[in-house]
Structures are given as C-alpha cells and as structure tokens.
C-alpha cells in the first residue's frame, strides 16, 4: 500500500526581477500582476507561484514586459526541488486564506447592510437590486481567489458557506420586498 503522504512534487515558477526605481509605477505594475496571479514574495523582487498553465503564461509575459518595456532584468525559473517546500506551501495558502478572510469580512458587512435595511423597513426594489449586485461582486471576488487557490487553502470552504448564507439573507430580504409591494397594492 502506498504511503498516503506521497504525492507528485509540485513544480514552482520563481520570478526574480529588478526594475528601475523610477518611475515607481513600474514596481507597482509588477506587484499588481503578481498579486492578481496569487504569487507570494520569497524576498524583495523574488516571487513564486505553483506552475499552472495560467501562472506560466502570466509570468512569461511579465518577464518579457520587465525586460522589453521596463528596461529591467528578470529571470523566470521552474523547479520541483524546493527545500522547505512545506513552508512555501504554507506561505502560499496563508496568502489565499488572507484573501478569503477579506471576503468573509465583506460577507459580514453584507448581512449587516441587509439587516440595516430591514430595521429601517426600507423594502424597495432599488435596495434589493443593490444587494443583488453586492452578492454578485462577492461571488466574482471568490471565483478569482478560488482560481488562484490551486493548493487548497483552508478558508475556501468557509467562504462557500458564507456566500450561501448571504444568498439566504438576500432571499429573505427579497421576500420582504415582495410582501411590502403586495401590501401596498392591497
């Protein structure tokens, strides 16, 4: 029977780069692209991400951009031999959990926002539409983080539950809006 801890080794992409210090927008642009990919910084100007088709495409394009349009230097390395890989996996998952935690905070804000409308008895289609849009944004945000969560961070399941609860809260608010309309017509 195989050892349950055995698994295919991960392949990591590591981008080491240097961009001119001025203009600062160059560094910010690199940081934004790495953040949207979900890469984690190992140290200043060295970031890593698990190798996927998306991460490889993004990092290759970013490397070319740094070299060709930012007058910088960049090296993209691929490795499946990482001493301390457990720590790197933990760092990567912690970054995803931080993102999930932000979504959970916004889910709590969503519930409070709906509760505020209920307390004020502000049962309008405009408020219902606004809350539907907020829930759609939360779901979209979750999908972006989930796409980066290739290693299965722990808080992802909590977000799924929280979004389900937000949907239930929205359904309850919608029922109140419809009831208020029916009462106004009667």
FIDREN-976056 format. One line per 2 residues: number of its first residue (from 1); for each residue x, y, z of N, C-alpha, C. Coordinates in pm, whole numbers, plus 32768, in hexadecimal, padded with zeros to 4 digits. Layout:
NUM) X:Y:Z:X:Y:Z:X:Y:Z  ...
% end
This chain:
1) 8054:7F8A:8000:8000:8000:8000:8059:807C:8000  803E:80DD:7FA4:8095:8154:7F9F:8081:81AF:8018
3) 80E9:81F3:803A:80E7:8254:80A6:8086:82C4:8082  802C:82E7:80DC:7FC9:834F:80BF:8006:83D9:80B3
5) 8080:83EA:80E6:80C1:846C:80DB:8107:847E:8054  8112:8411:8007:8153:841B:7F85:80F7:8464:7F25
7) 8130:84BE:7EDA:80E6:8507:7E74:8149:8536:7E0C  8112:855C:7D9C:8168:8595:7D35:81A8:8614:7D6C
9) 8229:8627:7D56:8265:86A5:7D86:822A:871A:7D38  8217:8786:7D7E:81E7:8801:7D3D:8256:883B:7CE8
11) 8230:887B:7C7E:828F:88C9:7C31:8270:895B:7C4D  82D5:89A5:7C6F:82C8:8A32:7C8F:830A:8A86:7C24
13) 82CF:8AF7:7C09:830C:8B5C:7BB4:833C:8BCC:7C0F  83B7:8BF5:7BFC:83F2:8C5E:7C4F:8420:8CCD:7BF2
15) 83EF:8D45:7C0C:8416:8DBA:7BBE:846E:8E12:7C16  84E9:8E26:7BE9:8545:8E84:7C2C:8557:8EF8:7BCC
17) 853F:8F70:7BFC:853F:8FE3:7BA0:857B:905F:7BE1  859E:90BB:7B89:85CC:913F:7BB4:8594:91A2:7B4F
19) 854F:9207:7B81:851E:9271:7B2B:8556:92F5:7B5E  8562:9357:7B06:8596:93D9:7B33:8540:9410:7BA6
21) 857F:9457:7C02:8536:948E:7C74:84D7:94FE:7C4C  84F2:953E:7BDE:849B:95A8:7BAA:8475:9588:7B1B
23) 83FF:959E:7AF3:838C:95C8:7B43:8357:9554:7B98  8320:9576:7C0A:82F1:9511:7C69:827D:94C0:7C32
25) 8238:94F3:7BCF:81C7:94AB:7B95:81F2:9425:7B5A  8271:9419:7B33:82A2:939B:7AFC:829F:932E:7B67
27) 82D4:934D:7BDC:82D3:92EC:7C4A:8244:92CB:7C72  81F0:9331:7C75:8163:9319:7C99:811F:92BF:7C32
29) 813E:92D2:7BB3:8102:927F:7B4B:812B:91ED:7B5A  81AA:91D6:7B77:81DA:914D:7B8C:8195:9111:7C06
31) 8190:915C:7C72:8151:912B:7CED:80BF:9107:7CD4  8075:915E:7C8D:7FE7:9142:7C72:7FD6:90C2:7C22
33) 802A:90AE:7BBD:801D:9035:7B6B:803E:8FB8:7BBC  80A3:8FC1:7C10:80C5:8F4E:7C63:8057:8F31:7CC9
35) 801E:8F9A:7D01:7FB1:8F89:7D62:7F37:8F4B:7D21  7F13:8F7A:7CA9:7E9D:8F43:7C65:7EB3:8EB0:7C3F
37) 7F30:8E89:7C2C:7F4F:8DFE:7C10:7F4B:8DAA:7C90  7F63:8DEA:7D01:7F68:8DA2:7D80:7FF4:8D7C:7DA9
39) 8058:8DAE:7D63:80E3:8D90:7D85:8103:8DC8:7E0F  8161:8D88:7E52:818D:8DB7:7ED6:821F:8DE0:7ECB
41) 8240:8E47:7F17:82CB:8E77:7F17:831D:8E23:7F77  838F:8DF3:7F44:83EE:8DAB:7F98:844E:8E0D:7FD9
43) 8468:8E79:7F93:84B5:8EEB:7FC4:849B:8F5C:7F60  84D5:8FCC:7F77:84C0:903D:7F1E:84E4:9017:7E8E
45) 8486:902D:7E34:8499:9016:7DA5:84AD:8F83:7D7D  8482:8F28:7DD3:8484:8E99:7DB3:83FE:8E5E:7DDE
47) 83B2:8E31:7D7B:832C:8DFD:7D96:831E:8D71:7D5E  82C7:8D21:7D9C:82B2:8C97:7D71:821E:8C78:7D6A
49) 81FD:8C1D:7D0E:8175:8BEC:7D00:817B:8B5C:7CCE  8119:8B0C:7CF6:8113:8A85:7CBE:8103:8A8E:7C26
51) 8141:8A31:7BE2:813C:8A33:7B50:80B5:89FE:7B1F  806F:8A55:7AD8:7FF4:8A31:7A91:8000:8A71:7A08
53) 7FA7:8A4D:79AF:7FAB:8A8C:792B:7F9B:8B23:7938  7F41:8B4E:798E:7F2A:8BDE:79A1:7FA3:8C22:79DF
55) 7FDD:8BE6:7A47:804E:8C29:7A88:80C6:8C2E:7A2B  80DC:8BC6:79DE:814D:8BC9:7982:8139:8C34:7917
57) 80C2:8C39:78DF:80A5:8C9E:7878:80B6:8D2B:78B0  8080:8D42:7927:8087:8DC7:7965:8116:8DEE:7987
59) 8160:8D92:79C1:81E9:8DB2:79EA:8248:8DC1:7973  8232:8D73:790A:8283:8D86:7892:8269:8E10:7855
61) 81EA:8E35:784F:81C7:8EB8:7817:81FF:8F28:786F  81F6:8F18:78F4:822A:8F7D:7950:82C1:8F88:7944
63) 8305:8F18:793A:8397:8F1A:7928:83BC:8F67:78A9  8376:8F4B:783D:8391:8F92:77BF:8375:9027:77CC
65) 8309:904A:7811:82E6:90D6:7825:8353:911E:7875  8382:90DE:78DF:83EC:911A:7932:8468:9136:78DE
67) 848F:90D5:788E:8509:90E2:783E:84F7:9141:77C9  8489:9132:7780:8478:917C:7703:8440:9209:7713
69) 83E6:921E:7772:83A8:92A3:777A:83CB:92F0:77F8  8401:92AB:785C:8423:92F0:78D9:84B9:9304:78E9
71) 8507:92D6:7889:8599:92DF:7890:85D0:929F:790E  8593:922F:7935:85C0:91E9:79AC:8600:9164:798A
73) 8617:9117:79F1:864A:9090:79E2:85E8:9031:7A25  85D8:8FBB:79EB:857F:8F59:7A28:85A9:8ECE:79FD
75) 859F:8E73:7A5C:85BE:8DE8:7A43:8548:8D94:7A76  8518:8D3D:7A21:84A9:8CE5:7A47:84E1:8C58:7A50
77) 84D4:8C1D:7AC5:850A:8B97:7ADC:8499:8B38:7B00  84AA:8ABC:7AD9:844B:8A54:7AFA:8495:89E9:7B49
79) 8459:89BE:7BB9:849B:895A:7C0B:8435:8902:7C52  8457:8886:7C60:8405:882C:7CB3:8457:87FF:7D2B
81) 84CB:883A:7D3B:8522:8819:7DAB:852E:8894:7E05  84DB:8897:7E6C:84DC:8908:7EC9:84F0:88D1:7F55
83) 8560:88EF:7F8E:8577:88CA:8019:8525:892C:806C  84D2:88F7:80C3:8477:894D:810F:83F5:8965:80C5
85) 83D3:890A:806B:8358:891C:801C:82DC:8927:8074  82DA:88DF:80E3:8267:88E8:813E:8250:8977:816C
87) 82BD:89BE:8187:82B2:8A4A:81B1:827F:8AA0:813E  82AA:8A81:80C5:827D:8ACD:8050:81E9:8AB4:8036
89) 81BE:8A37:8042:8130:8A17:8033:80E0:8A61:809E  8112:8A60:8119:80CC:8AA6:8186:80C4:8B3C:816B
91) 812F:8B77:8137:8130:8C05:8114:80C8:8C23:80A8  80C6:8BCF:8043:8067:8BE0:7FD4:7FD7:8BD2:8006
93) 7FBD:8B6B:8056:7F36:8B57:808B:7F0E:8BC5:80EC  7F6C:8BF8:813A:7F4E:8C67:8195:7F24:8CE3:8146
95) 7F62:8CF9:80D4:7F3B:8D6B:8080:7EAC:8D5A:804D  7E89:8CE0:8027:7E00:8CC7:7FFB:7D9F:8CD6:8070
97) 7DC4:8CA2:80E4:7D6D:8CAE:8158:7D58:8D40:817E  7DBE:8D93:816F:7DAD:8E23:8188:7D45:8E5E:8128
99) 7D4C:8E34:80AA:7CE9:8E65:8049:7C5E:8E32:806C  7C56:8DB3:8094:7BD4:8D7C:80BC:7B9F:8DC5:8136
101) 7BF7:8DE8:8192:7BCC:8E30:820B:7B90:8EB8:81E7  7BC9:8EFB:8184:7B91:8F7A:8157:7B03:8F65:8121
103) 7AEF:8EFA:80D7:7A6A:8EDE:80A1:7A09:8EC0:8114  7A37:8E74:8177:79E2:8E56:81EA:79BA:8ED6:8233
105) 7A18:8F34:8240:79F8:8FB5:827D:798C:8FFF:822D  7998:8FFA:81A8:7935:903D:8152:78AE:8FF5:8159
107) 78B0:8F72:816D:7832:8F29:8180:77ED:8F58:81FF  783A:8F6D:8269:7802:8FA1:82E6:77C8:902C:82CE
109) 780E:907F:8282:77DC:9104:8260:775A:90FA:820F  7753:9097:81B7:76DB:9082:8165:7663:9067:81C0
111) 7674:900A:821F:7606:8FEA:827C:75DC:9066:82CB  763D:90B2:82F8:761E:912B:8346:75D6:9192:82F0
113) 7600:919F:8273:75BD:91FD:8219:752B:91D9:8202  7511:9159:81EE:7487:912C:81DB:7438:913F:825C
115) 7475:911E:82CD:7432:912E:834E:740F:91C1:8366  7466:921B:833C:744B:92AB:834C:73CF:92D3:82FB
117) 73C5:92A0:8281:734F:92BD:822D:72D0:9283:826B  72DB:920E:82A6:7268:91CF:82E7:723D:9222:8360
119) 729F:924C:83B1:727D:929E:8427:7238:9320:83FD  7264:9358:838E:722A:93D5:835D:71AA:93BB:830C
121) 718A:933B:82F7:7116:9312:82A7:711D:9352:821C  7195:9350:81E6:71B1:938C:8164:71A9:931E:80F9
123) 712F:92F3:80DD:7117:9283:8083:70FA:92B7:7FF6  7165:92D7:7FAE:7153:930B:7F26:719C:92B2:7EC3
125) 716E:92B8:7E47:71B3:926C:7DDE:7240:92A2:7DC6  7252:9322:7DDA:72D7:935D:7DCC:7339:9321:7E2F
127) 730E:9313:7EAD:7364:92D7:7F13:737B:9243:7EF4  7314:9200:7EC6:7323:9173:7EA3:7389:9163:7E32
129) 737E:91B7:7DCD:73DC:91B0:7D5C:746B:91CE:7D8A  747A:9231:7DE0:74FF:9254:7E13:753C:91DE:7E60
131) 74EB:919D:7EB2:751D:912A:7EFE:753B:90B3:7EA3  74EC:90A0:7E3B:750A:9037:7DD9:7591:9052:7D96
133) 75A9:90CF:7D72:7629:90F4:7D34:769D:90DC:7D94  7689:90FD:7E14:76F2:90E7:7E77:7712:9052:7E83
135) 76AB:8FFE:7E84:76C2:8F6E:7E8D:7707:8F3A:7E0F  76E2:8F6E:7D9C:7724:8F47:7D1F:77B8:8F6C:7D23
137) 77D8:8FE2:7D59:7864:900B:7D66:78B1:8FAE:7DC5  7871:8F8B:7E35:78B2:8F30:7E93:78CE:8EA9:7E51
139) 786E:8E77:7E06:7881:8DF6:7DC2:78F0:8E00:7D59  78F4:8E6E:7D11:795E:8E82:7CAE:79E8:8E89:7CEF
141) 79F0:8ECE:7D5F:7A6D:8ED9:7DA9:7A99:8E4E:7DD7  7A39:8E01:7E0C:7A58:8D79:7E37:7A8D:8D26:7DC2
143) 7A50:8D30:7D4F:7A7C:8CE2:7CDB:7B0B:8D05:7CB3  7B2F:8D84:7CBE:7BB9:8DAC:7C9E:7C1C:8D6F:7D01
145) 7BFA:8D73:7D80:7C53:8D39:7DE6:7C57:8CA1:7DD6  7BE5:8C64:7DBF:7BDF:8BD3:7DAE:7C36:8BA6:7D39
147) 7C39:8BF5:7CCF:7C8C:8BD3:7C5B:7D21:8BD3:7C80  7D48:8C28:7CDE:7DD4:8C2C:7D0C:7DF2:8BC0:7D74
149) 7D8A:8B8D:7DB2:7D98:8B30:7E22:7DAF:8AA1:7DEF  7E1E:8A8E:7DAD:7E3B:8A0C:7D71:7E70:89A6:7DD6
151) 7E8C:89D2:7E50:7EC1:8977:7EB6:7E5C:895A:7F26  7DE5:8990:7F1B:7D7B:896F:7F7A:7D88:89AE:8004
153) 7D8A:8A32:800A:7D90:8A78:808A:7D13:8A58:80DD  7D24:8A59:815F:7CBC:8A2B:81BC:7C3D:8A7F:81BB
155) 7C48:8B01:81AC:7BD3:8B59:81BE:7B74:8B5B:8147  7B98:8B1D:80D9:7B42:8B1C:8063:7AB9:8AE2:807F
157) 7AB2:8A76:80CC:7A31:8A38:80ED:79DC:8A96:8142  7A1C:8AE3:8199:79D2:8B42:81EC:7990:8BAD:8195
159) 79D5:8BD6:812C:799C:8C3C:80D3:7924:8C04:8087  792D:8B88:805C:78BA:8B4B:8017:7840:8B4E:8072
161) 7852:8B28:80EF:77E3:8B2A:8150:77B1:8BB8:8166  780D:8C15:8174:77E7:8CA0:818D:7799:8CDA:8116
163) 77C3:8CBA:809D:7779:8CEA:8027:76EF:8CAC:8020  76E3:8C2E:8047:765F:8BEE:804C:7606:8C36:80B2
165) 7640:8C5B:8123:75F3:8CA4:8189:75CA:8D2E:8156  7624:8D6F:810C:7601:8DF1:80D1:758C:8DE1:8071
167) 758E:8D76:8021:7521:8D5D:7FC2:749E:8D48:800C  74A2:8D01:807C:7429:8CEB:80CC:73F6:8D6F:8106
169) 7453:8DC1:8135:742C:8E44:816A:73EB:8E98:80FD  7425:8E94:8085:73ED:8EDE:8014:7362:8EAA:7FF0
171) 7350:8E26:7FF1:72CD:8DEC:7FD4:7264:8E1C:8038  728A:8E20:80B8:722E:8E51:811F:720B:8EE3:810A
173) 726F:8F34:80E6:7256:8FC1:80CC:71FC:8FD1:8052  7214:8F82:7FEA:71C1:8F88:7F71:7130:8F68:7F93
175) 711B:8F02:7FE5:7093:8EDF:800E:7051:8F54:8056  709C:8F9A:80A9:7065:900F:80EF:7044:9080:808E
177) 7099:9094:8029:707E:90FB:7FC4:6FFE:90D9:7F78  6FF0:905B:7F50:6F78:9031:7F06:6EFC:903D:7F5D
179) 6F09:901A:7FDD:6E97:9024:8039:6E70:90B7:804C  6ED3:910E:8058:6EB7:919D:8069:6E6F:91D3:7FEE
181) 6E95:91A5:7F77:6E52:91D0:7EFD:6DC1:919D:7EFB  6DB0:911F:7F20:6D28:90E6:7F25:6CD2:9133:7F88
183) 6D0A:9156:7FFD:6CBF:919F:8063:6C9B:922A:8031  6CF3:9268:7FE4:6CD9:92EF:7FB3:6C6D:92EE:7F49
185) 6C63:9283:7EFD:6C00:9277:7E91:6B77:9256:7ECC  6B76:920A:7F3A:6AF6:91DD:7F75:6AA8:924B:7FB2
% end
